[in-house]
Amino acid sequence: MNIYKVNDIAELIKDNSYVGRGIVIGKTPDAKHAVCAYFIMGRSNNSRNRVFTMRNGELFTEPFDPSLVEDPSLIIYAAVRQKDNNLIVTNGDQTDTIYDGLCEGKSFVGSLESREFEPDAPNFTPRISGMLTFKDGNFSYQMSILKSLDSEGSDCARYGFSYPSKAGLGHFIHTYVCDGNPIPTFQGEPERVEIENDINDFTDKLWTALDSDNKISLFVRYVDLSTGENTDRIINKNK
């Protein structure tokens, strides 16, 4: 078994009907760009009634048809925000928790101490988060997952991961292992995945591999490490 294998992300998700929400962070093989990606999937009409929108460089989930929103509490949030040299990406309103924590001088992990998994029994969907920290033309990144300690949701297990950026290497964390009832939550460390040099190639690879029935939206950002310039791609199933 090669524990250091770097996987083709399309191979990890193409036959999995429901990996839920996912975050990818890494560096392009040519070492020129930092990369982050976030996608959402959904099974219910409430979850599927969403699109990604950009406002002032920040990414938000919004209802596609506001008249059909049943419960906005877990589906409408800021997914990507920038605080100084830190780029935050999460699957819920803990984006704001991390942002506010950084403003108060807290660390990424410390900011999340006040949060736990989502209150959506029996699934207890994990909160997944990532943060890229840029310095001197390079970056490092952290990832976190907060998930239920047991099937009753009695307490929260907290896992944090910290990585130096390496050319061609990315890490992928998602909320679920696969579909189910209840849906089994992600297990183990973030998966090692290949990153593409070209943003269009990487975006197309991710979107094509996601299950056609359950995928909703995808966001990909490439950050030029020499200039700090952002290049973004958004795909929404609802148009």
VOVOTOR-26249 format. One record per residue (C-alpha): residue in one letter; residue number from 1; y negated, z negated, x. Coordinates in nm, 2 decimals. Layout:
<atoms>
[atom "A",NUM,[Y,Z,X]]
...
</atoms>
This chain:
<atoms>
[atom "M",1,[0.00,0.00,0.00]]
[atom "N",2,[-0.34,0.10,0.14]]
[atom "I",3,[-0.58,-0.17,0.03]]
[atom "Y",4,[-0.87,0.02,0.19]]
[atom "K",5,[-0.81,0.34,0.00]]
[atom "V",6,[-1.13,0.49,-0.13]]
[atom "N",7,[-1.05,0.63,-0.47]]
[atom "D",8,[-1.18,0.94,-0.66]]
[atom "I",9,[-1.35,0.76,-0.95]]
[atom "A",10,[-1.25,1.05,-1.19]]
[atom "E",11,[-0.89,0.97,-1.12]]
[atom "L",12,[-0.94,0.60,-1.20]]
[atom "I",13,[-1.10,0.67,-1.54]]
[atom "K",14,[-0.99,1.01,-1.67]]
[atom "D",15,[-0.68,0.89,-1.85]]
[atom "N",16,[-0.82,0.56,-1.97]]
[atom "S",17,[-0.96,0.58,-2.32]]
[atom "Y",18,[-1.17,0.26,-2.29]]
[atom "V",19,[-1.30,0.12,-1.97]]
[atom "G",20,[-1.60,-0.01,-2.16]]
[atom "R",21,[-1.93,-0.03,-1.97]]
[atom "G",22,[-1.93,0.04,-1.60]]
[atom "I",23,[-2.15,0.01,-1.29]]
[atom "V",24,[-2.12,0.20,-0.97]]
[atom "I",25,[-2.32,0.13,-0.65]]
[atom "G",26,[-2.28,0.29,-0.31]]
[atom "K",27,[-2.42,0.52,-0.04]]
[atom "T",28,[-2.38,0.90,-0.01]]
[atom "P",29,[-2.16,1.04,0.27]]
[atom "D",30,[-2.46,1.18,0.45]]
[atom "A",31,[-2.62,0.82,0.45]]
[atom "K",32,[-2.94,0.96,0.30]]
[atom "H",33,[-2.93,0.81,-0.05]]
[atom "A",34,[-2.85,0.48,-0.22]]
[atom "V",35,[-2.66,0.55,-0.55]]
[atom "C",36,[-2.63,0.35,-0.87]]
[atom "A",37,[-2.48,0.46,-1.20]]
[atom "Y",38,[-2.43,0.29,-1.53]]
[atom "F",39,[-2.24,0.41,-1.83]]
[atom "I",40,[-2.17,0.28,-2.18]]
[atom "M",41,[-1.88,0.34,-2.42]]
[atom "G",42,[-1.82,0.23,-2.77]]
[atom "R",43,[-1.56,0.20,-3.05]]
[atom "S",44,[-1.77,0.08,-3.34]]
[atom "N",45,[-2.03,0.27,-3.53]]
[atom "N",46,[-2.29,0.01,-3.42]]
[atom "S",47,[-2.20,0.06,-3.05]]
[atom "R",48,[-2.19,0.43,-3.07]]
[atom "N",49,[-2.54,0.45,-3.23]]
[atom "R",50,[-2.72,0.43,-2.89]]
[atom "V",51,[-2.90,0.64,-2.64]]
[atom "F",52,[-3.05,0.58,-2.29]]
[atom "T",53,[-3.42,0.62,-2.25]]
[atom "M",54,[-3.66,0.57,-1.95]]
[atom "R",55,[-3.98,0.39,-1.98]]
[atom "N",56,[-4.20,0.34,-1.67]]
[atom "G",57,[-3.90,0.39,-1.44]]
[atom "E",58,[-3.68,0.14,-1.62]]
[atom "L",59,[-3.37,0.22,-1.83]]
[atom "F",60,[-3.32,0.10,-2.18]]
[atom "T",61,[-3.06,0.13,-2.45]]
[atom "E",62,[-3.21,0.22,-2.78]]
[atom "P",63,[-3.07,0.30,-3.12]]
[atom "F",64,[-3.02,0.67,-3.19]]
[atom "D",65,[-3.07,0.61,-3.56]]
[atom "P",66,[-3.26,0.28,-3.62]]
[atom "S",67,[-3.16,0.28,-3.99]]
[atom "L",68,[-2.79,0.23,-3.89]]
[atom "V",69,[-2.83,-0.07,-3.66]]
[atom "E",70,[-2.61,-0.36,-3.77]]
[atom "D",71,[-2.66,-0.61,-3.49]]
[atom "P",72,[-2.89,-0.53,-3.20]]
[atom "S",73,[-2.83,-0.85,-3.01]]
[atom "L",74,[-2.56,-0.72,-2.77]]
[atom "I",75,[-2.64,-0.34,-2.77]]
[atom "I",76,[-3.01,-0.31,-2.71]]
[atom "Y",77,[-3.15,-0.42,-2.37]]
[atom "A",78,[-3.30,-0.32,-2.05]]
[atom "A",79,[-3.02,-0.19,-1.83]]
[atom "V",80,[-3.21,-0.11,-1.51]]
[atom "R",81,[-3.52,-0.28,-1.37]]
[atom "Q",82,[-3.70,-0.29,-1.03]]
[atom "K",83,[-3.83,-0.62,-0.88]]
[atom "D",84,[-4.01,-0.56,-0.55]]
[atom "N",85,[-3.73,-0.42,-0.32]]
[atom "N",86,[-3.45,-0.50,-0.56]]
[atom "L",87,[-3.30,-0.26,-0.81]]
[atom "I",88,[-3.12,-0.45,-1.09]]
[atom "V",89,[-2.85,-0.29,-1.31]]
[atom "T",90,[-2.65,-0.47,-1.57]]
[atom "N",91,[-2.46,-0.43,-1.90]]
[atom "G",92,[-2.68,-0.66,-2.11]]
[atom "D",93,[-3.00,-0.87,-2.13]]
[atom "Q",94,[-2.91,-1.05,-1.82]]
[atom "T",95,[-3.11,-0.78,-1.65]]
[atom "D",96,[-3.41,-0.98,-1.76]]
[atom "T",97,[-3.25,-1.30,-1.65]]
[atom "I",98,[-3.21,-1.17,-1.30]]
[atom "Y",99,[-3.56,-1.02,-1.29]]
[atom "D",100,[-3.71,-1.35,-1.41]]
[atom "G",101,[-3.49,-1.55,-1.16]]
[atom "L",102,[-3.62,-1.34,-0.87]]
[atom "C",103,[-3.97,-1.40,-0.98]]
[atom "E",104,[-3.89,-1.78,-0.96]]
[atom "G",105,[-3.75,-1.75,-0.61]]
[atom "K",106,[-3.38,-1.76,-0.72]]
[atom "S",107,[-3.10,-1.55,-0.58]]
[atom "F",108,[-2.91,-1.28,-0.77]]
[atom "V",109,[-2.61,-1.52,-0.81]]
[atom "G",110,[-2.83,-1.82,-0.88]]
[atom "S",111,[-3.02,-1.63,-1.15]]
[atom "L",112,[-2.69,-1.57,-1.34]]
[atom "E",113,[-2.59,-1.94,-1.34]]
[atom "S",114,[-2.75,-1.98,-1.68]]
[atom "R",115,[-2.55,-1.69,-1.83]]
[atom "E",116,[-2.19,-1.64,-1.94]]
[atom "F",117,[-1.97,-1.37,-2.11]]
[atom "E",118,[-2.07,-1.22,-2.44]]
[atom "P",119,[-2.00,-1.42,-2.76]]
[atom "D",120,[-1.79,-1.15,-2.92]]
[atom "A",121,[-1.46,-1.32,-2.97]]
[atom "P",122,[-1.17,-1.24,-2.94]]
[atom "N",123,[-1.28,-0.99,-2.67]]
[atom "F",124,[-1.53,-1.21,-2.48]]
[atom "T",125,[-1.68,-0.91,-2.31]]
[atom "P",126,[-1.77,-0.98,-1.95]]
[atom "R",127,[-2.12,-0.95,-1.83]]
[atom "I",128,[-2.13,-0.72,-1.53]]
[atom "S",129,[-2.43,-0.70,-1.30]]
[atom "G",130,[-2.54,-0.53,-0.97]]
[atom "M",131,[-2.84,-0.54,-0.75]]
[atom "L",132,[-2.94,-0.32,-0.45]]
[atom "T",133,[-3.17,-0.48,-0.20]]
[atom "F",134,[-3.37,-0.23,0.02]]
[atom "K",135,[-3.49,-0.31,0.37]]
[atom "D",136,[-3.60,-0.10,0.67]]
[atom "G",137,[-3.46,0.23,0.54]]
[atom "N",138,[-3.13,0.08,0.44]]
[atom "F",139,[-2.98,-0.14,0.17]]
[atom "S",140,[-2.71,-0.39,0.08]]
[atom "Y",141,[-2.58,-0.47,-0.26]]
[atom "Q",142,[-2.43,-0.74,-0.47]]
[atom "M",143,[-2.21,-0.73,-0.79]]
[atom "S",144,[-2.11,-1.00,-1.03]]
[atom "I",145,[-1.88,-1.05,-1.33]]
[atom "L",146,[-1.90,-1.34,-1.57]]
[atom "K",147,[-1.59,-1.36,-1.79]]
[atom "S",148,[-1.39,-1.59,-2.01]]
[atom "L",149,[-1.17,-1.84,-1.83]]
[atom "D",150,[-0.90,-1.82,-2.10]]
[atom "S",151,[-0.82,-1.65,-2.43]]
[atom "E",152,[-1.01,-1.91,-2.62]]
[atom "G",153,[-1.34,-1.86,-2.45]]
[atom "S",154,[-1.35,-2.23,-2.35]]
[atom "D",155,[-1.55,-2.18,-2.03]]
[atom "C",156,[-1.69,-1.91,-1.79]]
[atom "A",157,[-1.54,-1.79,-1.47]]
[atom "R",158,[-1.80,-1.65,-1.23]]
[atom "Y",159,[-1.73,-1.40,-0.95]]
[atom "G",160,[-1.98,-1.26,-0.70]]
[atom "F",161,[-1.94,-0.99,-0.44]]
[atom "S",162,[-2.17,-0.89,-0.16]]
[atom "Y",163,[-2.15,-0.56,0.04]]
[atom "P",164,[-2.32,-0.38,0.33]]
[atom "S",165,[-2.38,-0.02,0.24]]
[atom "K",166,[-2.14,0.23,0.42]]
[atom "A",167,[-2.17,0.61,0.41]]
[atom "G",168,[-1.95,0.76,0.14]]
[atom "L",169,[-1.83,0.43,0.00]]
[atom "G",170,[-1.91,0.28,-0.34]]
[atom "H",171,[-1.78,0.00,-0.56]]
[atom "F",172,[-1.70,0.03,-0.93]]
[atom "I",173,[-1.68,-0.26,-1.18]]
[atom "H",174,[-1.63,-0.22,-1.55]]
[atom "T",175,[-1.59,-0.45,-1.85]]
[atom "Y",176,[-1.23,-0.37,-1.96]]
[atom "V",177,[-0.90,-0.27,-1.80]]
[atom "C",178,[-0.82,-0.04,-2.09]]
[atom "D",179,[-0.82,-0.03,-2.47]]
[atom "G",180,[-0.65,-0.30,-2.67]]
[atom "N",181,[-0.69,-0.57,-2.94]]
[atom "P",182,[-0.83,-0.79,-2.80]]
[atom "I",183,[-0.95,-0.57,-2.52]]
[atom "P",184,[-0.83,-0.69,-2.18]]
[atom "T",185,[-1.11,-0.78,-1.94]]
[atom "F",186,[-1.16,-0.64,-1.59]]
[atom "Q",187,[-0.94,-0.79,-1.32]]
[atom "G",188,[-0.98,-0.83,-0.95]]
[atom "E",189,[-1.24,-0.70,-0.71]]
[atom "P",190,[-1.47,-0.40,-0.78]]
[atom "E",191,[-1.28,-0.08,-0.70]]
[atom "R",192,[-1.36,0.12,-0.39]]
[atom "V",193,[-1.47,0.47,-0.49]]
[atom "E",194,[-1.60,0.79,-0.33]]
[atom "I",195,[-1.97,0.88,-0.37]]
[atom "E",196,[-2.09,1.24,-0.37]]
[atom "N",197,[-2.39,1.38,-0.17]]
[atom "D",198,[-2.52,1.57,-0.47]]
[atom "I",199,[-2.64,1.38,-0.78]]
[atom "N",200,[-2.55,1.66,-1.01]]
[atom "D",201,[-2.19,1.67,-0.88]]
[atom "F",202,[-2.15,1.30,-0.91]]
[atom "T",203,[-2.31,1.29,-1.26]]
[atom "D",204,[-2.08,1.57,-1.38]]
[atom "K",205,[-1.77,1.41,-1.24]]
[atom "L",206,[-1.84,1.08,-1.41]]
[atom "W",207,[-1.93,1.22,-1.75]]
[atom "T",208,[-1.64,1.47,-1.76]]
[atom "A",209,[-1.39,1.19,-1.67]]
[atom "L",210,[-1.50,0.95,-1.94]]
[atom "D",211,[-1.31,0.96,-2.27]]
[atom "S",212,[-1.47,1.22,-2.49]]
[atom "D",213,[-1.44,1.01,-2.81]]
[atom "N",214,[-1.57,0.68,-2.67]]
[atom "K",215,[-1.83,0.77,-2.41]]
[atom "I",216,[-2.19,0.73,-2.52]]
[atom "S",217,[-2.44,0.75,-2.24]]
[atom "L",218,[-2.46,0.78,-1.86]]
[atom "F",219,[-2.74,0.71,-1.61]]
[atom "V",220,[-2.73,0.80,-1.24]]
[atom "R",221,[-3.00,0.72,-0.98]]
[atom "Y",222,[-3.02,0.85,-0.62]]
[atom "V",223,[-3.28,0.67,-0.40]]
[atom "D",224,[-3.39,0.86,-0.09]]
[atom "L",225,[-3.36,0.60,0.19]]
[atom "S",226,[-3.63,0.77,0.40]]
[atom "T",227,[-3.90,0.80,0.13]]
[atom "G",228,[-3.79,0.56,-0.15]]
[atom "E",229,[-3.81,0.84,-0.40]]
[atom "N",230,[-3.59,0.82,-0.71]]
[atom "T",231,[-3.40,1.10,-0.86]]
[atom "D",232,[-3.25,1.02,-1.20]]
[atom "R",233,[-3.00,1.19,-1.44]]
[atom "I",234,[-2.94,1.08,-1.80]]
[atom "I",235,[-2.67,1.22,-2.04]]
[atom "N",236,[-2.66,1.11,-2.40]]
[atom "K",237,[-2.38,1.21,-2.63]]
[atom "N",238,[-2.62,1.15,-2.92]]
[atom "K",239,[-2.89,1.42,-2.90]]
</atoms>
